[in-house]
């Protein structure tokens, strides 16, 4: 891939090991891009990359419950994120559910691809559309459909 992306990486506590494993597996790809992570997730990924000798640009925001999800959502609104990967713990309640839903909503509203499992993340990072200069994603249309 020729284009340098800003990729947001977020994972709930019970999914952090999965995220670190995924990031290490895709370290060659990720090392060419700017990673923006919630605090704890970013620290774990940075440590795993350091242990493997992977040089990567990792920016850590606050922890999710302390506003990290909201910080990344704001970046999405400002068009500063190209792709988000958010491994959500769907089996346990989260104290900051409103922030989680806000991040997911902002990705949908602002047409930022968001993967919520490893399979969709793998599909998204291997897409040839990232380097296709002829491909321009269309903006979502929020228009009331009127019936005759």
N, C-alpha and C positions, 0 to 999 in steps of 0.2 A: 504494500500500500504506500502510495506517495504522499497522501494527505496526512497531516498531523492532527489527530482528534483530541478533544478533551472528553474524557470518559469518567463518569461518576460511578463510584463503586460503594455500595451500601449493603450491609448485611446485619440482620438481627443476631443477637447473641447465639442462639442455637443454630445459626447458619454461617457463623464466622469461619469455622473450620472448612466448610464447603467452599466459601469464597476464597480463602487463602489457597486451598488446593487448586481451585480453578485458575486463580491468578498465576500461581507458580507454573501450572501446566501451559498457560498462555503467556509466559513471561517474555518470550522473544517478541511477540506481537506487541504486548503492552509497553515494553521498554521504549518503543518508538513514539509513544503518545504521552500526553499529560493526564495523569490520574488525579482526580479529586475525590476524596473519601471522607466519610464521617470519621471522627476521631479515633476510636478504638480499632475499627476495621483498617483504617489507613496505617496505623502503627503496626498492626500485625502483618500487613502486606509488606510494608517497608522492611520490617525485620526479616521476613521470609526471603525477600529479594536480596537483602544484604548477605544472608547466609549462603545464598546461591551465587553471589557475585553478580547479580543483575543490577545494572544501572538504570534507574527509572526515576522520572520526575513525579513525586507523590506529594500532593498538598493535602493536609489534614484540616478539616473543619472541626467544629465541636462534635462531641458525641451526639448521637441521634436524639436521646431524651433531653439533651441540653441545647437543642436548636440546630444540630447539624443537618437534619433532614430539611429544615426550613431554609438554611443557608444554601443548600444545593438547589432547592426549589427556586430560590431567588435567582440563582445563576441560570437556571433553565429559562426563566422569564426574560432575562437579559440576553438570551441567545448565546450564552457562554459554555453550554454543554452540548456536545454532538450526540452522545449516547449515554444512557444510564443503565446500570445493572444493579438491581435491587433484589437480593435474596431475602425474601420475607419469611418469617416464621408464622405460618398460617395455623399452627396447632396451639399457640399460646397467645393470650391477650397481651397487648402492648400498651404501656401507660401513655404513650405519645401517639395514639392512633390518629388523632386529627392531623398531626404533622405528616404522618405516613400517607394518609389519603390526599393531603395537599400536594405532596411531591408527585404522587401518581397522577393526580388531576392535572398539574401543570405540565407534566410531560405529554399527556394526551392533548391538552388545549394548545400547546405550543409545538406540537408535531415532532417531539423528540422521541426517538425509538427507545423503549424501555423493556429490558428483559427481566423477568422475575424468576427464571430458573436457568440452570447451566446450559441446557439444550438450546433454548432460544438465544442465550448469550453467545454460544458458539456459532449459531447461524448468523447472528448479526455481525459479529466481528469478521466473519469470512465472506461477507457479501461483497461482490464486485462493484456494487453501486457506489461505494465510497469514493472510488477513483473514476467513475464515469462522468466526464464533464458534460455530457448531454442529458444526464438525469437531474431533474430538479423536482424535489418533492412538492406536491401541491399543498397549499395551505388548507386546513380543515374549513369546511363551509358550515356555518351555523345559521341556517335559514329555515324558517318555518315552511314546511311543505303544505301547500293549500290544495285541497281536493276540489274537483269541479262539482 
